[in-house]
Structures are given as C-alpha cells and as structure tokens.
C-alpha cells in the first residue's frame, strides 16, 4: 500500500479507527526535510503494508489535527496504535532509524497488534 493523505475531516476514520498501526507524517510542501523524507516513507508504506499504514497530513491545509497534536516542527512522525500515540519523533531520519522507533510497536507479520496496559 502506498503512502496516502488524510485531512482534518478524515483523520478519525483514517488514523484513529484504523485496524493497523498508522504512522502519520505531519508535513508541509515548503519544508525541505519533509521533501527529503518522503521517498523513505513511501518505501516503508510499500514494504510494511501488512503491518502498518503510512499517511501524510499537510499541516497548512489541516490546522485542526495539527493543533490537536501540538505539531510545532516538521516533519513530525507519530505512530498511532488503537487511536493513541505510542511513538513520536521529529526530523528527517534514515529508514533504519525510523524502523527502530516503530518496530517495538508493530506485530510480526501475520499477527495482530494488541497493546498491553
């Protein structure tokens, strides 16, 4: 599955109600690090589609979600599991660094993710 885009109106459906964990890329068209990280996120979206969805939120076009999650710098990546943020980090990072942050929250392929208290 490719990286998709979501909006203020669709965020609850696309992210909070997703059956898979969702990595949200809070981004802006004018942000050079955002442009740099986009191909990395596209590749993660394609390679990890069985375990993870990757969506992008343009912070300029979606101020409600941006304010709700207090996004102050871009790119900000937030991993949502069962509607809750379980990991959050900023800046353009290589794939290995992103996956190191995500992996503890992703189920092995073929197994469902369940969060423990």
N, C-alpha and C positions, 0 to 999 in steps of 0.2 A: 504494500500500500504506500502511496506517495504521501509526502507532506501535504496537509490540507490547511485551509484557512478557516478561521472562525470569527465570529463577531460578538458584540455585546448581547445581541438578541439570541444567538445560537449557543453561547458559551455553556449554559447549564446543560443543554442536550448533548453537545459535542464533547464536553470535558467532564463535568460533574456527574453525569449519568452514564458515562462510558463503562462498559463491562471490562475493558482493558485499561491498564495504566495509561496515562496520557502525559506526554512531555509537551509542555506549552512553551513556545518561543515567543517572548514578548519582544517585538522588533519594530524598526522604523526604516522606511525607504532611504532616508538621508544618513543612516548610521553605517559607516564603513565596516566596523567589526561584525555587524549584522549580515552584511553582504558576504563577508569572508566565511562566516559560519554556515550560511545557507546550504552549500553543497554537502557539508558534513551531516547536517540534519536530514537532508534528502536521502543520503545513503543509509543513515540509521533507520529512517522510516521504512525504506525498502527492505533492509536486511533483518529488521526486528519486528516485522509486521505481525507475526504470530503472537508476540508478547507485549506489544507497545504500539500506541498511536502517537503520531507527532503532528501537532497543529501549531499554526502561527497566528499571532494576534498583532495586528498593526496598532501600536499604541496611540497614534494620532487619530485614527479612524474609530477607535473603540475606547473612549475615555472612561466609561463606567467600569469595565473589567480592570483596566489599568489602575484606576484609583482604588478599587476594592482590594486589590492585592499589593498596593503600595509600590508600584513599579517606578523606580526613580532613575534607573540606568538601563541601557540596552547594550547588547542583548541580555535579558534575564531569562533563564530557563527554570521552569518549575515543573516538577513531576507530581502529578495528581494520581492518587490511588484511592478508589472508592470515594471520590469527591473531596479528598483532603490533600493538602500539600505535604509530601513526605521528604522532598529534597528540593533545594533551591540554590542556584548559583548564578553568578554574573560573568560576562565577558566571553570572548571568542576563545574556545579551547579545542584542542585536537580531539578526535574521536575517542581515543583511548581514555582521556581524562573524563570525557562526558560519560562513557560507558562505566567507568569506575564508580562514578556517582550514582548511576542508575541501577547497576547490577544487583545491589543488595535488596532492591525493591521489586525486582522482576522475577517471575516464576520461571523455572526451567521450561523449555519448550514442551508443550503438551500438558502442563499442569496449571491450574488456576491460581491466581494471586489471592491470598487471604491475609488480611492484616491481623496481627495479634495485639491484644491490649497492652 
